[in-house]
């Protein structure tokens, strides 16, 4: 089981510190990344956040925040499989045969 969640539909005015505070209640956070970053000069309509917990059990708990309105948006929280970054070259070669 993964220990990372992907949070989408994050308000553009939300900061990484606010996300860290929110998800910190659900478990110990190893790493948190908010895209685009807080200091980004680009205008955005929505942001995406990845939260990596120390314990995989926190992923299940954090999914309960789906549809919770945070700032001005209903968050969508789903597990994120880090290993699922696309097909490997061995998988592609098997498909070509």
C-alpha positions as CSV (number, residue, x, y, z in Angstrom):
1,X,0.0,0.0,0.0
2,X,1.2,3.5,-0.8
3,X,1.9,6.2,1.8
4,X,1.2,9.1,-0.6
5,X,-2.0,10.9,-1.4
6,X,-2.8,13.2,-4.2
7,X,-5.0,16.1,-3.4
8,X,-6.7,17.9,-6.3
9,X,-9.0,20.9,-6.6
10,X,-6.9,22.8,-4.1
11,X,-7.7,26.6,-4.0
12,X,-5.1,28.8,-5.6
13,X,-4.9,30.9,-2.4
14,X,-4.0,27.8,-0.3
15,X,-0.4,27.7,1.0
16,X,1.7,24.6,1.6
17,X,1.7,25.5,5.3
18,X,-2.1,25.3,5.4
19,X,-2.0,21.9,3.7
20,X,0.7,20.7,6.2
21,X,-1.5,21.8,9.1
22,X,-4.6,20.1,7.7
23,X,-3.0,16.8,6.9
24,X,-0.7,16.9,9.9
25,X,-3.8,16.0,12.1
26,X,-4.0,12.7,10.2
27,X,-0.5,11.4,10.6
28,X,3.2,12.3,10.5
29,X,4.1,13.9,7.2
30,X,7.4,12.9,5.7
31,X,7.1,15.3,2.7
32,X,4.5,17.7,1.2
33,X,4.7,19.2,-2.3
34,X,2.2,21.8,-3.6
35,X,2.1,22.6,-7.4
36,X,2.5,25.2,-8.6
37,X,4.7,26.2,-5.6
38,X,3.7,29.1,-3.2
39,X,6.3,31.4,-4.8
40,X,5.1,30.7,-8.4
41,X,4.4,33.9,-10.4
42,X,2.0,32.2,-12.7
43,X,-1.7,32.7,-12.3
44,X,-3.5,29.4,-11.5
45,X,-7.1,28.3,-11.2
46,X,-6.4,25.2,-9.1
47,X,-3.5,23.5,-7.4
48,X,-2.4,19.9,-6.7
49,X,-0.8,18.7,-3.5
50,X,1.1,15.5,-2.8
51,X,1.4,14.4,0.8
52,X,3.8,11.6,1.8
53,X,3.1,10.1,5.2
54,X,5.4,8.0,7.4
55,X,2.6,5.5,7.9
56,X,0.5,4.0,5.0
57,X,-2.5,3.9,7.4
58,X,-2.7,7.7,7.2
59,X,-3.6,7.4,3.5
60,X,-6.9,5.6,4.3
61,X,-7.7,8.2,7.0
62,X,-6.9,11.1,4.8
63,X,-9.3,9.9,2.1
64,X,-12.1,10.9,4.4
65,X,-11.3,14.5,3.7
66,X,-12.6,14.1,0.1
67,X,-15.5,16.6,-0.5
68,X,-14.4,18.6,2.6
69,X,-14.5,22.3,1.7
70,X,-11.1,23.8,2.4
71,X,-10.7,27.6,1.8
72,X,-13.2,27.7,-1.0
73,X,-12.9,24.3,-2.8
74,X,-14.1,20.8,-2.1
75,X,-10.9,18.7,-1.9
76,X,-10.4,15.4,-3.7
77,X,-8.1,13.0,-1.9
78,X,-6.9,9.8,-3.6
79,X,-4.0,7.4,-2.9
80,X,-1.1,7.9,-5.3
81,X,1.0,4.9,-6.3
82,X,4.6,6.2,-6.7
83,X,5.6,3.1,-8.7
84,X,2.9,3.7,-11.3
85,X,4.8,6.1,-13.4
86,X,3.9,4.4,-16.6
87,X,4.9,1.3,-18.5
88,X,8.4,0.0,-18.2
89,X,10.5,-0.9,-21.2
90,X,10.1,-4.6,-20.5
91,X,6.3,-4.2,-20.4
92,X,6.4,-2.3,-23.7
93,X,8.5,-5.0,-25.4
94,X,6.0,-7.7,-24.3
95,X,3.2,-5.8,-25.8
96,X,4.9,-5.4,-29.1
97,X,5.2,-9.2,-29.6
